[in-house]
Amino acid sequence: MTSITDDRRNAVELSIGGMTCASCANRIERRLNKLEGVTATVNYATEKAKVTFPEGVDAEQLISEVEKAGYTAALPAPPKSDAATAEQEPEDELRPLRSRLITSVTLAVPVIAMAMIPPLQFTNWQWMSLVLAAPVVVYAGWPFHKAAWTNLRHGAATMDTLISIGTIAALGWSLWALFFGSAGTPGMTHPFAFTIERSDGSGNIYLEAAAGVTAFILAGRYFEARSKRRAGAALRALLELGAKDVAVLRDGVETRIPSDQLAVGDTFVVRPGEKIATDGVIVEGTSAVDASMLTGESVPVEVRPGDAVTGATVNAGGRLVVRATRVGADTQLAQMAKLVEEAQTGKAQVQRLADRISGIFVPIVIALALGTLGFWLGTGDGVGAAFTAAVAVLIIACPCALGLATPTALLVGTGRGAQLGILIKGPEVLESTRRIDTVVLDKTGTVTEGRMTLVGVHLAEGEDETEVLRLAGALEHASEHPIAQAVAKGAVARVGELPAAEDFANVEGLGVQGIVEGHAVLVGRPRLLEEWSQHLTSDLERALHAAQAGGRTAVAVGWDGKARAVLVVADVIKPTSAEAIAQLRALGLTPVLLTGDNEAVARTVAAEVGIDEVIAEVLPSDKVDVVKELQSEGKVVAMVGDGVNDAAALAQADLGLAMGTGTDAAIEASDLTLVRGDLRVAADAIRLSRRTLGTIKGNLFWAFAYNVAALPLAALGLLNPMIAGAAMAFSSVFVVSNSLRLRRFK
């Protein structure tokens, strides 16, 4: 019964409005999770809620539940086709905040200056302070008061409750002192002090605290909002890479349509300099394609009919006709964007901890403020001193920094990763990278190129290499076999255009034969040549055995009654693999080579790249067992692979890294996807993940240590409310700027 219910679960992503801190996100999350069968994750930084819900619950019900909690919720708006509109939208979100910030700073600076610099305290300066400070607290601080009132109506308290109570209390006290105390007397002066003097407080005003705190916190909020926009820029950039329109071929006629109207199977034309509209296969034409925006590779890739191309890459050469194979959400670009967004809206365990703490933090702080007020009143130190200490407690405790510690670092880290071709699938991945000590590397396609290449030509005495390659390459060109294709491509690369082959025939299990330029050519196993009485010379025999001993494939070439050469084909090691292994070792990891190939081949490859530990002749189904065995020995394992046969092992490993050049199955099963087929990116990915995790922990430590250290100071009356507000706002700005340092990761 359960499985049926699970199969019928729906998922939706809601855009949430009105959140001002992690406590808000925590409240919405708790509210949604109370609904039967609903699982919700709310992220303050991205202002989104990912919700899965059973049949019988609809999106309107979820939106209504969020609204009951005092916030707004909406289904995400469809993407705008007009890039300019999309560009302007985040700007509009910041405008009201910016105008409040400018107002508060303009008016608060003279208020603070007069309070801090006694020579500026002219006669009746305190009334000027009231005129300037009141709009700051009431107008600029309105979002805090509105949110606090909403929270109060729902029986909750958040960070805004602290700010609102703190600033209103400071303003209220100042009004009382001015109108009913001695603070309104002409000629009153108010010296600035870091510590609180014991007095009845009737001669003190705290307008600089109310105005200063509002301005500082608004500045923090503004920079938070701006950083959220900048951190999400990588995702927006990915989504904007695609072509906007495309020339489709319909009955031989080109018609321009928006690229989102393309269907699988459509053929479309890509002219030089244009972006390829979607993933497809080349039907006609040859060209060079610049894929640097997706892979980071600066050298364009040569393509010809039959080659696959990726949407959003640029046609750098000739005219191409492409058949669409994947459109919309299935394209590589869309999947990359989806992976980035999933990582950015996910939550690590450290984030859940921060959410929980800020959720219970506010009531404790309010209780502490009341306790501080009661304690100071009880000691007979006067209402003013008691009130000042209580206000300081309320202001210093705002958990802004706590709520931002994880999401900002995660946003910037995953965004930077996307730019470098590293897609972090989920934030919990970051935690895994810290503990990894062993990295298992699949050989084919990961350490090696994963395709056969002509690596050696051994000639019988008196033979010409160009002639051998022309005739052998021409015959192999007609075959679909990977080894034949490797020989043909190698021949084209070395001698240029090849002649045509006639009477081509495939000899099952032995090789191929045919006529090229009047010669009866044979290419294949030595046995095929022997059947035509063409025996290898002793030199060719030695070359053949040496190649086989090194795990390479050797094919014999003969024509007109004589064996002429031995061609050696191998899956060559990627030029960057040895450097990548050295980088992984430098990170404290032990590399292990895992392959289904024989021991000799594996040892040769391992020796060339600097790997000591080799596990060879492993069946695809047994790769997962190898990972389990290493884990049972107490090792924390990362696995790097690219094939369908690696998918189970990638999922089993503590950290799975898939080469983006590999299969969809491998990419789906992995935690990190390396867009380029370059193993060095694996080392970069682990470094970036560790750096991001380090930033999160640094942010959390700062937020915790700061609150823990400052609260007792405030409660003891040793902290002026204005200094408290400045310090609190600074902690938020520190967390955001610390996270933004990740954008400089190389």
Beta strands, then each sheet from edge to edge (+ up, - down):
strand 1: 10-17
strand 2: 39-43
strand 3: 48-53
strand 4: 72-74
strand 5: 245-250
strand 6: 253-258
strand 7: 267-270
strand 8: 279-284
strand 9: 287-290
strand 10: 301-303
strand 11: 308-309
strand 12: 314-315
strand 13: 320-326
strand 14: 422-424
strand 15: 438-442
strand 16: 448-459
strand 17: 501-507
strand 18: 511-516
strand 19: 519-524
strand 20: 553-559
strand 21: 562-573
strand 22: 590-594
strand 23: 613-615
strand 24: 637-641
strand 25: 655-659
strand 26: 672-674
sheet 1: 2+ 3- 1+ 4-
sheet 2: 6+ 5- 7+ 13- 8+ 11-
sheet 3: 10+ 9- 12+
sheet 4: 14+ 26- 25- 24- 15- 22- 23-
sheet 5: 16+ 21- 20+ 19- 18+ 17-
end
